[in-house]
C-alpha cells in the first residue's frame, strides 16, 4: 500500500497477498498499525495529496485522480474532513516562501500527518453534537 496508495486495496487483495483470511488480516493490521487498513490508506493518500498541492502546480482534479480518488467531490469532502480545510486552502497555506529554505518532504509529512485514529464519521457526529 505504501508503494502505490493510488491503487485500490480491498481487504480481499491484501489478505490474498498475505496468504491469510480477510478477518485475520484486518485484525492483525489493526494491531500492528493502530488503525484499520482503509484508514491507513486514506492517510497515505492525503499525505501524498498535501505534498502534490504544496510542491506542484497540478490542478486539484489531477491531484485527486493521481492519489486514488475517482471523484473530485469525494476527494474534497474527505480532504476537508481530515485536514479541516479544502485542497485549495491547503495549497495556499502550504506554498513555500520564494527564497526560503525548504524543509525535506519526510519531515513535513510527519509533522502534518492527519490524525485518523478516529473515524471520519465519528468526527462528524462529535462536531454535530458540539463535542469537537
matplotlib code that plots the C-alpha trace (Angstrom):
import matplotlib.pyplot as plt

x = [0.0, 2.9, 4.4, 1.1, -1.5, -3.4, -4.4, -7.5, -6.6, -9.6, -9.1, -9.5, -6.5, -4.4, -5.3, -4.6, -1.1, -0.5, -1.9, -4.3, -8.1, -9.6, -10.7, -7.3, -5.6, -7.8, -7.3, -3.5, -3.2, -5.1, -2.9, 0.3, -0.7, -3.3, -5.9, -7.9, -6.3, -8.8, -7.8, -4.2, -4.7, -6.6, -3.6, -1.2, -3.4, -3.9, -0.2, 0.6, -2.1, -0.8, 2.7, 1.4, -0.6, 2.5, 5.1, 3.4, 1.0, -1.2, -4.9, -6.8, -8.7, -5.5, -4.1, -7.4, -7.0, -3.3, -3.9, -6.5, -9.9, -12.3, -14.5, -13.4, -16.3, -15.3, -11.7, -12.6, -15.0, -12.7, -9.7, -11.7, -13.0, -9.4, -7.4, -10.1, -9.6, -10.2, -7.4, -7.3, -6.9, -4.2, -2.3, -2.4, -1.2, 1.5, 3.3, 6.9, 8.4, 10.1, 13.7, 13.3, 15.0, 12.7, 12.0, 12.5, 9.2, 9.7, 9.7, 6.8, 4.8, 5.5, 4.6, 1.4, 0.2, -3.5, -5.0, -7.1, -7.3, -11.0, -13.2, -14.3, -18.0, -17.3, -15.6, -18.8, -21.0, -18.9, -19.0, -22.7, -23.1, -20.8, -18.2, -15.3]
y = [0.0, 2.4, 1.9, 2.5, 4.2, 5.4, 1.8, 0.1, -2.0, -4.1, -6.3, -9.4, -8.3, -7.6, -10.8, -12.8, -11.3, -12.0, -15.6, -15.2, -14.8, -11.4, -11.3, -12.3, -9.8, -6.9, -7.9, -8.2, -5.0, -3.1, -4.4, -3.6, -0.1, 1.0, 1.6, -0.3, -0.8, 1.7, 4.5, 3.8, 4.0, 7.3, 8.6, 7.8, 9.3, 12.5, 12.8, 12.5, 15.0, 17.5, 17.1, 17.5, 20.6, 22.1, 21.1, 21.2, 23.4, 20.5, 21.2, 19.8, 17.4, 15.9, 15.5, 13.8, 11.2, 10.7, 10.0, 7.3, 9.1, 8.6, 11.6, 15.2, 15.6, 12.7, 13.8, 17.3, 16.1, 13.6, 16.0, 18.7, 16.2, 15.0, 18.3, 20.8, 22.8, 22.5, 21.4, 25.0, 26.5, 24.0, 24.8, 28.5, 27.9, 25.3, 27.2, 27.7, 31.1, 32.1, 32.2, 30.3, 27.1, 24.2, 21.5, 17.9, 16.3, 13.4, 15.9, 17.9, 14.7, 13.6, 17.0, 17.3, 13.7, 13.6, 12.1, 9.2, 7.4, 8.5, 7.6, 10.4, 9.7, 9.8, 13.2, 14.4, 13.1, 14.8, 18.1, 17.9, 17.3, 20.2, 17.9, 18.7]
z = [0.0, 0.7, -2.7, -4.7, -2.5, -5.6, -6.4, -5.0, -2.0, -0.9, 2.1, -0.1, -2.2, 0.9, 2.6, -0.6, -0.9, 2.8, 2.4, 5.4, 5.7, 5.4, 9.0, 10.3, 8.1, 9.3, 13.0, 12.6, 10.6, 13.2, 16.0, 14.0, 12.8, 15.3, 12.6, 10.0, 6.6, 5.0, 7.3, 6.8, 3.0, 3.5, 5.5, 2.7, 0.0, 2.0, 2.7, -1.0, -1.9, 0.5, -1.0, -4.5, -3.5, -1.9, -4.5, -7.9, -9.9, -10.9, -10.8, -7.8, -10.1, -11.4, -7.8, -6.8, -9.6, -9.0, -5.4, -6.0, -5.9, -8.8, -7.7, -7.1, -4.7, -2.6, -2.6, -1.5, 1.2, 2.7, 2.5, 4.4, 6.9, 7.7, 7.4, 8.3, 5.1, 1.3, -1.0, -2.4, 1.1, 2.0, -1.2, -0.5, 3.1, 2.2, -0.5, 0.5, 0.7, -2.6, -1.3, 2.0, 2.9, 2.1, 4.7, 3.5, 2.5, 5.0, 7.9, 6.5, 6.1, 9.7, 11.1, 9.2, 9.2, 9.5, 12.7, 11.6, 14.9, 15.0, 12.1, 9.9, 10.6, 14.3, 13.9, 12.1, 14.9, 17.5, 15.6, 15.2, 18.9, 19.7, 21.3, 19.0]

ax = plt.figure().add_subplot(projection="3d")
ax.plot(x, y, z, "-o")
ax.set_aspect("equal")
plt.show()
